[in-house]
Amino acid sequence: MFGEEQGVAGFNNALTCCNQFWAGVQEVPVIRGAFITNDKLQLVKDLVSRARATPTTLSYTIRSDANWNWGGRKIPVTYEDFAYTWQQLVNPANAVAVRDGYNQITGFTHRGLKQITFTWTQPYAAWQSLFGVVFPSAALNGTDFNRAWTSCICGSDGKPVADGPFMLTNYTAGEGSTLRTNPLWHGTKPKLKEIDFRLVTDTNAEVQAMRRGALDAINPTFGVNLLPLLSTKGVTYSQVPGLFQEHIDIQFGSQGQPLLRAPWLRRALMLGIDRSSIITTLYGQLAGNTKPLDNLLFYQGEPSYRPDFRRWSFNPRKALALLREHCVEGPTHVSASNTSIWSCSGVRASFRYTWTGSDALRTTQEAMIKAQLRSIGIEIVDAPLPPNVVFGTTGIPSSNYDLANFAWITATDPAAFAPVWGCGGESNYLQYCNRTATQLLDEAAIELDPKKRAALFQRADALFAKDLPSIPLYSRPNPLVWKTVIAGMRNNPSRAGFAWNMQQWRWK
């Protein structure tokens, strides 16, 4: 029984609606991809036995023993599934989250059923991240890709489909889902017959459920409320640095507050937020070496990391001076008891702040940021969203917000951020566009020399730090907690998450 902290809008993780962590980790043990990221953040071959990229081609040899289980029918995984996946991901009628790399492919040839070679206009440097999910062409033939897998991972007839170690056999909105062993999977037979995901959206409730034994494992939002689990008998607590970019998006589009398009206002916002005190307050002794993040493309510890955003570190007096240059009616000094709000060109410095309201950590974080900005004359208006709405069509992807606090769960390559920060990117919900930075991201996307590629990303981040489209907060640690009587669980901060080796889990 695994605690699921956030409901899903659907299980098709390729779509914008359903590009969510909890949809992804339930998809991973059911639908496989060319490569999978292990717990050492290495991309290893999964559905394929061979793969190769050249300046003009991308080729895969599919495992000879890879098969689909569609309602009990055994169907080989073939080149048609790779071709179908590519076609759906580049189809402009489909609301997919990421097209980068796929949109450089121009066609394909195949040799037999188990080999496919794509041609492309230019190489995609992060090619091993492509085809992370390969869709079953026969099972989905004739279905609307935008509506596929809204309440199941199934074929056109509603029967479960899988080529991984498990099948998703049941889903009940608001409650959870059930995974059962796939007898046609090519790998080692899973040690567990069934894994149930139970929806528990409150982190404190998850902790209590683990302490009394009502749940067997959780992957909760990291926070100081996990502290009791360190001393709970019969419970194993694991924490690794996560690929979670906790940040605040700033809306540039027409639905955002117009003052946010002023660079000086964005700088005042970041200067007014004490990121170090937020980390200390939220995480306490669990914080470890967590520090404010000062880069939008790299994480601390990566050799290419540069602290580009450090120039906007907490300095409320400097923020107040910036506001005073452009606005009136604000406070004369920084004060926690301030009640004056700035008026800038007749527009009140008041901004909606959106986050997942059920998330205890982010709720506390919002309250701290609200108080910090109030002390310099900026008003924050609470605009929380339910977990099943926050990444739906009316949530953050709609761009109808001023400030939005969430975390990008990224891959191990900064190219994953191109759809986020690039002009017109599929995941660019904040409507930001710097054409020079986008060009640098585009050049990095085809540069096969690692050093040259890193330098291009560094130049792009330096521009982001000047523009301030987003406020990086910190890289959130990734906790995984389970009953000690369970063996085989290995924490993994990648998008594959804890589910990457689910077939190895077992009861001792």
N, C-alpha and C positions, 0 to 999 in steps of 0.2 A: 504494500500500500504506500504509494508515493504521493506526498503532498504537492499539489499544483497551485502555485501562488497567483496565477493569472489565467482567466478564461481565454479561449481562443475564438477568433472570428471565422476560422476555417483552417483546414489543414494543408492547403496549397500555399506553402511558404514562399513560392515564387511571386505571388501576387502582392500588391501593395497592401491590400486589406489584411493579409494574413502573414505578413513578414514579421512575425513575432517569435520571441525565444521559445515560448511554450508550445507553439505550433511546430517549430523546428525540431525540438528535442523529441517530440512524439512521432515526427515523420522519419527521423534518422534510422531507428531500428526497423522501419517498415519499408521505406523506399531508399535504395542505395544510390551512390554516385560514383563517378570515375575514381575520385580520390576521397579519402576521409582524413580529418585531422586528429592525430592521436594526442595523448596526454602530454607529450613532449613538444607539442605544436608543430609536429612534422606532418607534411602531407604524404600519405602512403597510398599505394594503389589499392583499390577496393573492388569495384565492379569490373575493372580491366586488368589484363595481364601485361599489356604493353601500352605505352603512350609516348608520343614524340611530337615536338613542335619545331617547325622551321620557319624561316621568314615568309614562306608561301603556303604552308600546310600545317594541319593539326590532325594527327591520326591516333586511333584507338583500336586495340584488339580486345574484344570483350571476352571475359572468362568463358571457357567452353561449358562450364557447369552452372552458369548463371541462368536461372529460370524465374518466371513469374508464377505465382500461385493466384489464379483468378477464380475465386469461388470453388477451389478444389481442382481446377484445370491447370495442368502444367504446360506453360508456353515459354519457349526460349526467349531470353533477352537478346535482341538483335540490333543491327545497325538502324533498323526502322525506328526503334525507340530513341536513339540519339538524334536521328533526323527529325522526328516529331517534336522532341524537346526543343531543338534549335528553332524550328518553325514557329512554335508557340511563343517562345521568348522574344522573337523579333517581330511578331505580328502586332502592328500598331493598334489593333482593336483590343488587344489584351492589356489589362492594367497591371503589368509586371513591375516589380520593384527595381530590378537591375537588368539592363540590356548590354552593358559594357562587355566587350569581348565577343559576345554573340553577334552584335551588329557589324562586326568586321568580317564575318564569315559570308562567303558569296555562293557557296554550293558544296556538293559532296560527291564522292564516288565510293563504291564499296566493293569488297572482294568476299563473296560468300555472305553468309548471314552474320558473321561474328567480327567483321573488320570494316571500319569506315574511315575515310580520309576527307576532312573538310579543307576547302581552300579559303584563304582570306586575303583581303586587300593589304593588310599589314599585320604583323604579329602582335599578339596580346601578351605582354610580359608576364602577367599573373595567370598564365594559361592553366596551371594546375588547379586553380580555383573554379574553372568552368565545369559545367555538367556535374555540380555537386549533388544534384538530384536529376535522375533520368526517369522520365515519365513513361508509363506503359501505353504504347500507341494503340494496340488492339483494344485494350480495356476502355480507353477514353475516346475512341473513334466516334465522331458524331456528337460529342458533348460540347457544351460551351465552356471553354477553358476558364473564363472568368467566374464560372459558377461551380467548377469542379471541386469536389472535396470540401464543401461547406460544412458538412456534418458527418463525413466519413472519409476513409481512404479506400475508394471502391471504384469499380468499373461502371459502365453505363447502365448496367442492370442492378446496381446497388449492392452487389456482392463484394466483399473485401478483396483487395488486390495487394500483393507484396512481393518483393524479391529480397527482403531482408530477413533477419532471424525471427521477427514477430509480425503479426497481422493486427491491425486495429479492428476489433470485432464489435465494439459498441462505443457510442458517444451519446451522452445526455447533457444538453446545454445547462449550465449552472451547477452541474454535479461532477462530471469528469468522464473518463474514458477507460477502456479496457484493451490491453494488448495480450494476445495469446500466441503461443509458439507456432511458427510457420514450418510445417513438416517438409516443405519442398525447398527450404533454404540450402544453399550449397556448402555453407560453413559448418563448424562444429555445432552440434545440437545444443540449444540453450539449456541452461541448468534449471531455469524457472519455467513453469508452465504458464504462469499468468502474472501480469503486472497491472495493477489498477492505479490510475491517477485520480485522486480525490481533490476537488477544488476547495482550497482553504486560502482565501484571499488576504487574510490578516496575518502578518508575520508573527505577532504575539501569539495568536491562536495556533500557528504552526509549532512554535516553540513548546507551548503547553502540551500539544498533542504528542510531540516527540518525548517529552518528559514522562508522560503517563502511559506511553507505549501504544497510543492509538494510531500512529503512523510509523512506518518502518524506515523512511528516508525523506529528506527534504533538501531542496536547493533554494534556500530563502534569500530574500534581499538582505545584503550584508548590513549589519548595524549592531549597536551596543546591546540591543535586546536579545542577541544570541548568546550573550555572556554566560547565562545559567547552563547552557549546553556543554560548556567546557568541563563542568564538574558533575554532570549527570552520569550516574552509573549505567554501564551497558550501552553507552553512546559514543561513537567515534566522530570527532569534529576535524574536518580538513579545510584548510584555507590556502588558496594560491592566488597570485596576482592575476587579476581578471582583464580580459579584453573588453572592458566596459568603459566607454567614454561618457562619464556623467557630465552633463553640460546643460546650458540654457540657450536654446535657440532664440534668435531675435528676428522678428518678422519684418521683412522688407516690402512685402506685397501690399496690395490695396486694402486688404482686410485687417492689416495691422495699424496700430496707432501711428500717425504720420511722423511724430517726433523721432521714432526709432530709425528713420532713414538719415538722421543727422549724425555724423561720426562723433562729434563732441558729446552727444547724449549717450551713445553706446559706451564711450570711454568712461563717462561719469558713472554709468551703471556698474561696470566692472570694478572701477576704483572704489566703489561704495560697498562691495561685497567682500567680507573677510572669509576667504576660503579655508584658511588654516584653522580658524576657530570652529568652523562648521565641521571639519574632519574630526577635531578633538572632541567636540560635543557629541557628535553622532556615534563615534566609534570607540571613544575612550581607550581602554587598554587593548582593544582589538585592532586599533588603527595600525599598529606596527610601524612600518616605515612609509606609510601612505602620506604623500605630499601633494600640494596643488599641482594640477597638470597645466603645463604652459606650452602645449603644442596640440594642433588639431589633426595631425597626420601620424605622429609617432608617440609611443609610450615611453616613460622613463625606463632606463635600462637598455633601450635599443641604441645601438651605436650611432644612429643618424638623428637621435633626439636633440633638439635645440630649444632652449627655454624662451621662445619668441614672444610669448604673452606675458612674461615676467614684468615688463615695463608698466603693466596695468594692475600690478598687485595692490592690495588693499591700502588705500590712502584717502580717507574720507575728506580731509582738508583740501586736497588737490581736486577731488570730485566737486566739492562745494564751490571752489574757485571757478571751475569750468562752467558750472550751472549759473553762477552769478554773472558771467560774461554774456550769457544769452537769454537770461530769464529774469523775472521780477517776482516779488511777493514771497520769496522763499526765506528760510531761516538765516540768521546772521552767523551762526556757529553750529558745529556738530553737537547734537543733543539727543539722547534717548527719549526725552519727553517732548520733542518737537511736534508741533501740530500744523506748521505752515507748509504748504505745498507750492512748488514753483509753477509759474505760468510763463510759457515760452511762446512768444508770438501769438498770444491769445489762446494757446492750447495748454491745458492742465497736464502736468507731468504725472499722469496716472496711467497705469498699465495693467492689463489682465495678465494673470500668471496661471498657467495651466500645468497640471501634473496628475498622476494617477492618485485619486483621492484616498483609495484604500491602502496605499503604501505608507506605512507608519514612518519610515525613514524620510521619505520625500515630504511628508506633511510637516514633520519637525523642521526639515531644511527650509521649506517655504516660509514657515513662521519666523525663522532666524533671518532670512534674507529680507523679508517684509519689514522687520524691525530695524535692520541695518540701513536699508534704503530710506526708511521713514526719518531716520536721524539726520539725513542730508536733504530732506524735502521732496523725496520721490515717493509717490503712493503706489502700493501694490494692491490690486483687487483680486481676491481669491476666485479662481475659475477652475476648480477641480473637475475631472471627468471620471466616470466609472471605468474599470479595467477593460470591459468589453466594448467600450466606445473610443478610448483614447487613441487607438490606431485604426479605427474604422473610418469609413468614408466621411463622416461628419466630425471626426476628431482631428488630431494633429496633421494628418495628410491633406486635410481640406485647406490648410493654411489660414484658418480662421482663429488666430490667436495673436497675442502681442509677444509674450514670453512663454516658452514651453520648456519645462524641465523633464528630460528623459535621458536614457542612456543608449548610445549606439553600441550594439553588440557586434564587434567587427571580426574580420578575418585577420590572418597573420601578415597581411600585405596591405600597405597604405593605399593601394589601388582601390580597395573596397570603399574608400571615401570619395572617389571621383563622382559617383552618382549623387552624393550628398552636397558637395561644395561646388561642383561644376555647374556652369550656366545651363539651365534647363534639365538638370539631372533628375532621374525618376524619383529619387528620394530627397530632392532639394525642396523640402516643405517650406522653408523660410524665404524662398524666392530671391535668393542672393545671387549676384552675378558679377564676377571680376573676370573679364575676358583674358587678361594676361595670365592670371592664375589657372584658368581653365586650359589655356594652351599648354602651360607647363605640365598639368596633369595628363593632358593628351599625349604629350611627348614622352612622359614617363611610362605611359601605358604600352608603348611599343619599343622602349629602350631595353635591350637585352643585357647590357653591361650594368652590373649591380651598382658600381660606384657612380656612374653617370646618372643612373636612375635615382639614386638616393639624393644626389645634388639637385635634381629637378624638383623633387618633393620638398626639399628644404627651402628652395626659392619660393615655391607656392605657399608654404606655411608662413614665411616672412610677410607675404602680402596679406594673408588672412589676419595676421597679428596687427597689421596696420588698419585693415578694414573693420575688424571685430564683428563678424557676422554672428558669432556665437561666443559664449563665455565658457571655456573649459573649466570644470571644477576639479575633478580628480579621477583617477582610474580606480574604480571600485573593486575591492577584493572579491573573489568568488568563493563562497563557502559551500561545502557539501557535507551533510550530516546524515549518519545512518546508524542503525542498530549494529553493535559490534558482532552480533551473531551472523551478520551478512558478510560474505567474502566477495572479492572481485571488483568492488567499486573503486574507481580511480578518477580523481577530480580532473576536470578538463575545462579550461576557460574559453575554449573556442566555441563557435556556433554549434558544433556537434554536441557540445555540453557533456553532461554526465552520461548521456545515452550512447556515446560512441562505442562502448564495449558491453552493452547491456546483456549480450549473450553469455558473458562470462560471470554474471552475478549468480550467487548461489547461497543457500543457507548452510552454515557450517554444521 
